[in-house]
Amino acid sequence: MPDDSLRSRAWNDNPQARYWWHDLPGNDYIPPIYSDLAETEWITLCEWYDETDRNGPIGECAVPLISLLHGLVMGNRASRIVQLGTCAGYSALLLGWMLRRMNAAHGLFSLDLNPAMCEMSRRWITRAGLENFVEIAEGNSLDAQSPIAAKKYLGGDPELIIVDSSHEYQATLEELDLWYAALAPGALLVLHDVSRFAAEFDVTQQGGVGRAFAEWRKAHPGMESFCLNGDARTMELPRPFYKDACGVGLIHKPL
Ligand SMILES: C[S@@+](CC[C@H](N)C(=O)[O-])C[C@H]1O[C@@H](n2cnc3c(N)ncnc32)[C@H](O)[C@@H]1O
């Protein structure tokens, strides 16, 4: 049984790379993404960490991005969310618990092309009691049918789209075209891994999400967009204000 008074502070000295945020100087506090969880939710998350520590996969975003998403969702009652790239289900669980607190059923459509990832994350969504709030869909984010399926599940155009999938340059360009068109007017698209450091995640070695985001912004000069940590090249200290060296990009669709 995890120590509920410590919660994520118990990870402060954990040497595994996925816990890097908890080891940063001064981060000896519990961020609201974890302190806001009910005790049963926290226990489920600890069990999820135990299983994925043992067997993987480890591919989830970290505290800076999920906290940013948490703020956007809770502060605006975002109730039509799409995530491209589910992996083992970390963000799907944390967003799902937020949606449950907000009583926003059918609020997250989370897509992954890997059947094993879908099976695993679906199992955790069921264990967390979130079946009415999160759909784990198996499919390719580049498929023109995917935005149609998302809209059908959410009951309208997405208000928030989180892109965290292949990290390949060409695929990300295609995702931007397809999913920007699906976004509701006034809504937001968030891209994980836009930094120079994260360009390494592109298995095609063509510059990754960062290059795609930069070119897409250039091709759409009227667009409101923003990039945090695009120049970050390393996970080493000292870190800039936004602590995730993978960086984040935001695109706001005008009304
Ligand atoms: C970095 S992980 C996602 C982590 C997740 N967003 C989180 O924070 O918990 C990337 C996932 O994207 C999936 N993926 C890669 N290319 C994809 C595509 N074209 N369509 C759908 N999923 C894709 C992979 O199978 C992998 O599980």
The ligand as an SDF file (V2000), in Angstrom:
LIG
                    3D

 27 29  0  0  0  0  0  0  0  0999 V2000
    4.8000    8.8090  -26.5030 C   0  0  0  0  0  0  0  0  0  0  0  0
    3.5870    7.5750  -26.5580 S   0  0  0  0  0  0  0  0  0  0  0  0
    2.1270    8.4150  -25.9820 C   0  0  0  0  0  0  0  0  0  0  0  0
    2.1460    8.7280  -24.4900 C   0  0  0  0  0  0  0  0  0  0  0  0
    0.8350    9.2750  -23.9710 C   0  0  0  0  0  0  0  0  0  0  0  0
    0.4630   10.4860  -24.6870 N   0  0  0  0  0  0  0  0  0  0  0  0
    0.8970    9.5950  -22.4920 C   0  0  0  0  0  0  0  0  0  0  0  0
    1.3450   10.7010  -22.1210 O   0  0  0  0  0  0  0  0  0  0  0  0
    0.4930    8.7550  -21.6850 O   0  0  0  0  0  0  0  0  0  0  0  0
    3.3090    7.4190  -28.2820 C   0  0  0  0  0  0  0  0  0  0  0  0
    2.2530    6.4020  -28.7260 C   0  0  0  0  0  0  0  0  0  0  0  0
    1.8240    6.7860  -30.0370 O   0  0  0  0  0  0  0  0  0  0  0  0
    1.4690    5.6350  -30.7650 C   0  0  0  0  0  0  0  0  0  0  0  0
    1.5090    5.9830  -32.2030 N   0  0  0  0  0  0  0  0  0  0  0  0
    2.5730    6.1550  -33.0110 C   0  0  0  0  0  0  0  0  0  0  0  0
    2.1980    6.5020  -34.2370 N   0  0  0  0  0  0  0  0  0  0  0  0
    0.8370    6.5580  -34.2360 C   0  0  0  0  0  0  0  0  0  0  0  0
   -0.1450    6.8490  -35.2140 C   0  0  0  0  0  0  0  0  0  0  0  0
    0.1920    7.1870  -36.4680 N   0  0  0  0  0  0  0  0  0  0  0  0
   -1.4510    6.7900  -34.8590 N   0  0  0  0  0  0  0  0  0  0  0  0
   -1.8120    6.4440  -33.5930 C   0  0  0  0  0  0  0  0  0  0  0  0
   -0.9100    6.1720  -32.6190 N   0  0  0  0  0  0  0  0  0  0  0  0
    0.3820    6.2250  -32.9290 C   0  0  0  0  0  0  0  0  0  0  0  0
    2.4930    4.5970  -30.3320 C   0  0  0  0  0  0  0  0  0  0  0  0
    1.9950    3.2830  -30.5490 O   0  0  0  0  0  0  0  0  0  0  0  0
    2.7260    4.9510  -28.8500 C   0  0  0  0  0  0  0  0  0  0  0  0
    1.9530    4.1150  -28.0120 O   0  0  0  0  0  0  0  0  0  0  0  0
  1  2  1  0
  2  3  1  0
  2 10  1  0
  3  4  1  0
  4  5  1  0
  5  6  1  0
  5  7  1  0
  7  8  2  0
  7  9  1  0
 10 11  1  0
 11 12  1  0
 11 26  1  0
 12 13  1  0
 13 14  1  0
 13 24  1  0
 14 15  1  0
 14 23  1  0
 15 16  2  0
 16 17  1  0
 17 18  1  0
 17 23  2  0
 18 19  1  0
 18 20  2  0
 20 21  1  0
 21 22  2  0
 22 23  1  0
 24 25  1  0
 24 26  1  0
 26 27  1  0
M  CHG  2   2   1   9  -1
M  END
$$$$
